[in-house]
Structure formats: structure tokens, C-alpha cells
Amino acid sequence: MKDIKKLIALWNKQCSSTKIILFIGFACLMNMVISTLLGSTNFPENNMAIKSILSSIFGYVFGKHCIPSKFGHEEIQTITGGLVAIICLAALFITNWMHLDPSLSGLSEIRDLLLLAVGFLISKAKNEGKSCL
């Protein structure tokens, strides 16, 4: 419960544009995961736009270009990276369990995003002042 309150307080410190960017990013991620798992190949132009938006948003968030760290941006980055990695990993697990075609549209983007998020989290673990492994 304490962690949820801390997360809400951190969220409330973020500027409106960061909140909107993160919301759009997670909405795009969920759309891509669901459409990939359902094997939806309709509207490839829309899917390409969604993938581009997704890459741009999370590249921006992970690139430390938003808010000064005094507003808790680094913690938001870490939480976002963790959530993205967990969602992407869950999607990949499901595609394995359901024996879906590995060449499905969107699956390579999910793999790339997972690698990006994990790489980001590894770099954060090495740079934090706290003891990490």
C-alpha cells in the first residue's frame, strides 16, 4: 500500500505532457500486444503508425529527455521500463504457449521493445547509488 501511495505521489508530480505521453505509449503497447496475439493483419498502415509512435515515445522516455530528476523522472523511467518489459515478456510467453507464428506483424517490435527496456534497466542498475547485485 505504501508503494502505491508513493507511485501515485510520483505520478502527480509529473507534468501533463509526460502523463499524456505515457498513457498514449501504454495504449499503443496494449494495442500492439492484443493485435499481435489475435493475429490481426487488418489496417497495416495504422499498425505501422502505432509502432512508430510506440518506438518514439519509449525512446523519448528512456532517453532522459523529459523532466529534470528533481521531479522524480528517473524513478518514472525505471517504473516505465519495468512495466514495458513485463508486458512484452508476457506477450512473448503467450505467443510461445499458443504456438503462434513468430513472424506475426508486431512481434518483432515487441521483442525489440523488450530488449530496449531490459537494456535500459541494466544500465539503470549499474548507475544507481544503491547496492545492485
N, C-alpha and C positions, 0 to 999 in steps of 0.2 A: 504494500500500500504506500509505503514511504517513497519507493522508487517511482510509482505512478504519479504521486504529487510532485516529485522533483522533475519528472518528464513534462508534466503539464506546465509547471513554472518555467521551465526552459523553453517550451513551445510558445508561451505567452510573451517571452522576451524577444522573439523573432519578429522581424518586420513583416508587413503584409505581403510583400513580394516573395519573400522566402517561403512563407506559408503556402502561398498560391503555387509557387514553383514545385514545392514538394508534393502538394496534393495532385497536381497535374502529372508529375512524374510517376507517382504510385498508381494513379488511374491508368496511365499508359502501360505501366508494367503489368497490372492485373489484366488489362485488355489483351495484351500480347500473350500472357500465360494462358488465359482461358481460350483464346482463339487458336493457339498452338495445340493445346490439349484436345480441343474439339475438332482439330484438323480443318478449320475454316480457311478456305482459299478464296473467298469472295472479296472483292474490292482490294486488289493488290496495291492500288495507288494509295488508298487510305492507310493500309498496313505499313507501307514504306514511310509515309509521313509520320505515323505514330512511332515507328522505330527510330527515325531521325530525331524526333522530339525527345524521346526517351534517352537516347545517347547524349544529346546536347544538355539536357537537364542534369543527369547524373554526372556527366563530365564537369559541368559547372560547379555542382555541389561538392564533388570530391576534389576539385582543383583549388579550393580555398580562395575563391574569388569573391565571396559574398560579403559577409559581415565581419567586422573586427572581432577577435576572440574574446573581448571583454563582454560580449553578448552571448557567449556560450556556443559560438558557431562550431568550434572544434568538436564539442560533445554532440551537437546535432549531426555533424558529418559522420561521426562514429556510429551513432544510432541508426542513421540512414543507411550507412554501409552494411551494418549488421542485418537490418531488415531486408535490404535488397538481396544480400547473399542468401539469407534463409528462404526467401520467396523463390529465388532462382533455383536453389538447390532442391527445394520441394518439387518444383515443376520438372526438373530433370529426373528426380526419383520416380515421379508419376509416369513420365514418358517411358522409363525403363520397365516399370512394373506392368504397364499396359502394352508393352511391346510396340510402341508407336514408331513410325518411320523416322530415323534420325535425320533425314533430310527435310523434315517439315519446315515450312516457312515460319520463321520466327525462332526456331530452336537454336540456330547459330547465334542469334542476338542474345538469347537467354544465357547461353554458355559464355559468350563474350562479357556480358554484364556480370556474371558470377565471377569470372576471372578478374575483372576490374575491381569489384567490391572486395574480394579476398586479398588482392594485391594492395589495395588501399588500407585494409585493416592490418595487414602485416606491417606496412610502413608506419602506421599509427602506433602499433605495439612497440616498435623499435624506438620511436621518438618520444614516447610518454615518459614523464619523470618517475612514474611508479615502477615497481618491480614487475616485469613481464617475462616469464619463463627465463 
